[in-house]
Amino acid sequence: MKKDRQAQILKLISQYQISTQEELADRLIQAGFHVTQATVSRDIRDLRLVKVVGLKGGSHYVVKGFEQTEEIPPNTRFNTVLQEAFVSSDCAGNLLVVKTATGMAMAVAASIDALEWNDIIGSIAGDDTIFLAVSTPEECQTVKARLDRLARR
């Protein structure tokens, strides 16, 4: 439950410029998670979220280490997460195993999920490892190559 909730938080802050814990809690509740302000506060600490100021003056949460000083399109933000936290990837049959910097697997998984690649069936993220289920071993090699290129730009 905690990992699902935290993955949802990463997804939400990548999609919306969330500026308060209350706004984050409301969005989590809308997504079907039962949360309190204390839970949201702990998740923010655990995920190392910080507030930054955008070009228009409003502040919002981002993952610490991936702060942006200006508002940028989501795909660019996702690319930044991939480029900074991605370590390696390798296929094991139809599973793509992605290694990330410690503590960044959920952020990278949320970034990969946001790409909405049709050949990725689903993802599971731990602390520094992600398992991506891909339809076939052949498609796994294709996804690996695309992801490696994207992460190395």
Buried (B, 14 or more C-beta within 10 A) or exposed (E): EEBEBBBBBBBBBBEBBBBEBEBBBBBBEEBEBEBEEEBBBBBBEEBBBBBBEBEEEEBBBBBEBBEBEEEEEEEEBBBBBBBBBBBEBEBEEBBBBBBBBEBBBBBBBBBBBBBEBEBBEEBBBEEBBBBBBBEEEEBBEBBBEEBEEBBEE
